[in-house]
């Protein structure tokens, strides 16, 4: 009897245990893995693709390395859209292509929505990103580049909205700005320009690196010396009419011509301060003097036939409303072929981009300039050339009074005078 009772009790106990194990249980705990938003920063709500792109771009603009996105009621595939948006921002958007090294993300499902953690690796820091300047016209861009060059800045990051501007155009503008003002920009800027994204377009960021070949302090000293030197020389030319002044300035620069390959011989400083310049330095010096004399002048970068076709620099000068070629480097030996020359006269021996420079078709010639110069250029007077210090050397307290003077006599056999009516012919 006792055995049957124990058996019944054991059976009841087993049946009760089976009932316990067959009941349903639910347990919900906070999710703390990838996609939880714990990577840092606030979680941003994303409901469509445009919001997704804008949110990623905002992270780049603010140099935010970590963020979380929550996709509630999102229309589309979260993973696929994230991959596409990250690719667009990193490789196709100007700021991302320039500033971002990599964008990584992880997506996880949390109950009824998706959460993604984003991690951005940057190539540029926050200060560099905030320093990007934006331009929509070439005029604005030229003004900014001029300011950078005059301050001898070594770099810049520019966002430009223009289909006409690319790497080559920016480098051309830097060259033009230097040629326009070789006094304020005393050494030629050698630049590298890289555009982002690489495929091009009308909306890009351009990164510039500029080398002037010298320290900022030396360059600023060169500019300071030139700004004193140029008006001093203009005051000593001894001619009044623009035509005569243009010839007097050309003769002054011509006296400095040398075959030196020293870096300063390629600059206006070499010609006007050190009295040593090659064709490029002479052309820059002549442009500087003409500008100070309010005579329109340009530097021409082209080629000339010599032993072989070689790079050559000369000027265009505007007198009495017409443009003319002036090659200061040839003035001493061939004045009639070097001063106030037309396009027609130079074709075949000189080569230049005729679309880049104005046409030269004026009637004036070298003998006209000699006649306009008067006796100032036909006497035995001398041109006073002050010996200026090389950049980096200490300047005397009063440069004009304490600098030694070197006299360079004008040679009568080089500068023919007008002695008869026949000399005025071409």
Secondary structure, DSSP 8 states (H G I E B T S, - for coil): -HHHHHHHHHHHHHHHHHHHHTS---------STTSSTTSS-EEEE-SHHHHHHHHHHHHHTT--EEEEEESS--S-HHHHHHHHHHIIIIISHHHHHHEEEEEEEEEEETTEEEEEEEEEESS-HHHHHT-EEESSHHHHHHHHHHHHHTT--EEEEEEE-TT--HHHHHHHHHHHHHH-TTTS-S--EEEEEEESTT--SEEEEEEEEE-SS-HHHHHHHHHHHHHHHHHHHHTS---SHHHHHHHHHHHHHTTB-----GGGGSHHHHHTSS-B-HHHHHHHHHHHHHHTT--EEEEEEEEESSSEEEEEEEEEEETTEEEEE-GGGTTT-HHHHEEE-HHHHBTTEE--TTTS-----S--HHHHHHHHGGGGTSS-EEEEE----TTS---SSHHHHS-EEEEE--TTTS----SGGGG--
